[in-house]
């Protein structure tokens, strides 16, 4: 996989900005907030750029799709204010 560079990618910057609050965000929420259509790929690219992203399985949606959530793993003592 060829990952875009966070420093030069508006797409990755948008996803990172949404994750930076340290809260959990579903794939659908991130897609709606950023206009992205392949959030899982954006997460993989952020990880390839050295950003630690936590993920967790949320369950199954009403339409039978698996739901995942993501958040940036902020360094100890970091605040998003």
Steps between C-alpha positions, in 0.01 A plus 500: 500500500621848421392730783451870446706728723301658782686830453376539141165318494184703571308171515718355777512835682119504502476151653774578751321819606183299563691241706710745700234559767586160650139380480379188319356559151328242281600450140167650390545807723850558363376463143224753561732748676780479246323412177723193474381178344777260607560581866664164565763589238547846649559338841758265346676795338504696826655197669758478219584864583579397859171613658376258764130437437301276733209302364221299653216286377162656583268222385261459209279775359130460424586422138742223601828684448783479747563830675846616608610811686834678500683760706845649509711361783610822665821503703453483876403838638409648161180699477310599189405848618 
